[in-house]
Amino acid sequence: MYAKKYSSFYLVITFLIFFCVGSVFSQQDPQITQNMFDKFLYNPGVVGSQPSINVGLLHRSQWVGVDGAPSTQNLTVESRVEALHGGIGLNVINDELGPLSTKTATISYAYQLMLNEKNQLGFGFSFGMMQIGFDEEWVTPDNTPDSSLPPVGSSATVPDIGFGLYFTSENYYLGLSATHIIPFEADFDGVATFNPARHYYLSAGYDYDLNEDFSLRPSYYMKTDGVVFQMDFNCNAFYKQKHWAGFSYRIEDAFAFLVGFEISKNLILGYAYDVVTSKLASETTGGHEMMLRYSFDLDIIGKPDTRYKNIRFL
């Protein structure tokens, strides 16, 4: 392992937020810009809402140019299982912030209730494990050790439980979910403790057809741990349901540009570039996010075909 001296910004972000008198009180879940396409990341109620099998990969580099900036990778696999009246899914997240890393793997089940021919309500539950690691040595600006930090290579694992509701209709969707709903304390051999904070999510979107080829899809995304709120306002323009471009505004944080297209049948690629608008703007060149998604239909008789439940835009 090697010693690394971080900027004052990194010191504030990593340790004033995460460590306080030897204890870690909360951690924000990963932030993503393409949240309207990767709803399973934060809402297990999405699982099985489509008559399809969906596999997604996402990589995000946030605040490029800043030492210890967040980096996130996400793998999702979910499928409709008619015998279960819903679906099952796997959600794997790797999130890094300076010397801290969080690896989460959960399995989800959602019961999909058909309210009528056009409306569906999903009740989702996820269970898995979260591993928190301290991967690198941190040296203070005056090169003195900090005994309140765990030893390099330390890790602790705790259970992770989530819940979500996901309502879909012909032209809109609405989601409400929570992660880390039961608090579990991770103990680093008595040196420090980590308490994942419960996070709440609210998402909504609407599909407005301009004509047979073009449509607009505004959406809203909110995340909070009860102390800090993050809100995104998004709008994407689609052409023939296969290509899109749009923008997103995250209050007091960033303005983002989004673009995507269908590479081949059932395979899409999406990209987002964040222009930072906060006080960090002078320290970073922005953020990059790539998404790759493959989906294929399951032949389920009687399943309504709605725009927001189309496999390309879950």
HULIN-V284310 format. One record per residue. N is the residue number from 0. D_LAST is the distance of its C-alpha to the last C-alpha in whole Angstrom. Layout:
BEGIN
<<N;D_LAST> <N;D_LAST>>
END
This chain:
BEGIN
<<0;41> <1;42> <2;43> <3;41> <4;42> <5;39> <6;39> <7;40> <8;36> <9;35> <10;38> <11;36> <12;33> <13;33> <14;36> <15;37> <16;33> <17;33> <18;37> <19;39> <20;42> <21;41> <22;38> <23;34> <24;33> <25;29> <26;27> <27;24> <28;20> <29;19> <30;18> <31;15> <32;15> <33;11> <34;10> <35;7> <36;5> <37;7> <38;7> <39;9> <40;11> <41;13> <42;12> <43;13> <44;12> <45;8> <46;10> <47;11> <48;9> <49;8> <50;11> <51;10> <52;11> <53;9> <54;11> <55;10> <56;13> <57;14> <58;18> <59;19> <60;23> <61;23> <62;27> <63;28> <64;32> <65;32> <66;34> <67;32> <68;28> <69;25> <70;23> <71;20> <72;18> <73;15> <74;15> <75;12> <76;12> <77;11> <78;12> <79;13> <80;17> <81;18> <82;22> <83;20> <84;19> <85;15> <86;14> <87;15> <88;14> <89;15> <90;15> <91;18> <92;18> <93;21> <94;23> <95;26> <96;28> <97;32> <98;33> <99;31> <100;28> <101;25> <102;24> <103;22> <104;21> <105;19> <106;18> <107;16> <108;17> <109;15> <110;17> <111;15> <112;17> <113;18> <114;19> <115;20> <116;19> <117;16> <118;15> <119;14> <120;15> <121;14> <122;16> <123;15> <124;18> <125;18> <126;22> <127;23> <128;25> <129;25> <130;28> <131;29> <132;32> <133;34> <134;35> <135;37> <136;40> <137;40> <138;44> <139;45> <140;46> <141;50> <142;49> <143;50> <144;48> <145;45> <146;46> <147;43> <148;41> <149;40> <150;42> <151;40> <152;38> <153;37> <154;34> <155;33> <156;31> <157;30> <158;27> <159;24> <160;22> <161;19> <162;18> <163;15> <164;15> <165;11> <166;12> <167;11> <168;13> <169;13> <170;13> <171;11> <172;10> <173;12> <174;12> <175;15> <176;16> <177;19> <178;20> <179;23> <180;24> <181;27> <182;29> <183;31> <184;33> <185;34> <186;37> <187;38> <188;42> <189;43> <190;43> <191;39> <192;37> <193;33> <194;31> <195;27> <196;27> <197;24> <198;21> <199;20> <200;16> <201;15> <202;12> <203;12> <204;11> <205;13> <206;12> <207;16> <208;17> <209;20> <210;21> <211;20> <212;19> <213;18> <214;16> <215;15> <216;12> <217;14> <218;13> <219;14> <220;14> <221;17> <222;19> <223;22> <224;25> <225;27> <226;29> <227;27> <228;24> <229;21> <230;20> <231;17> <232;17> <233;15> <234;15> <235;14> <236;16> <237;14> <238;17> <239;16> <240;12> <241;13> <242;15> <243;14> <244;16> <245;16> <246;18> <247;17> <248;20> <249;21> <250;24> <251;27> <252;25> <253;24> <254;23> <255;20> <256;19> <257;16> <258;16> <259;14> <260;14> <261;14> <262;17> <263;17> <264;16> <265;12> <266;13> <267;12> <268;13> <269;13> <270;16> <271;17> <272;20> <273;22> <274;25> <275;27> <276;28> <277;30> <278;33> <279;32> <280;32> <281;35> <282;34> <283;31> <284;30> <285;26> <286;23> <287;21> <288;17> <289;16> <290;13> <291;13> <292;10> <293;11> <294;10> <295;12> <296;13> <297;15> <298;18> <299;17> <300;20> <301;19> <302;15> <303;15> <304;13> <305;11> <306;9> <307;6> <308;6> <309;6> <310;6> <311;6> <312;4> <313;0>>
END
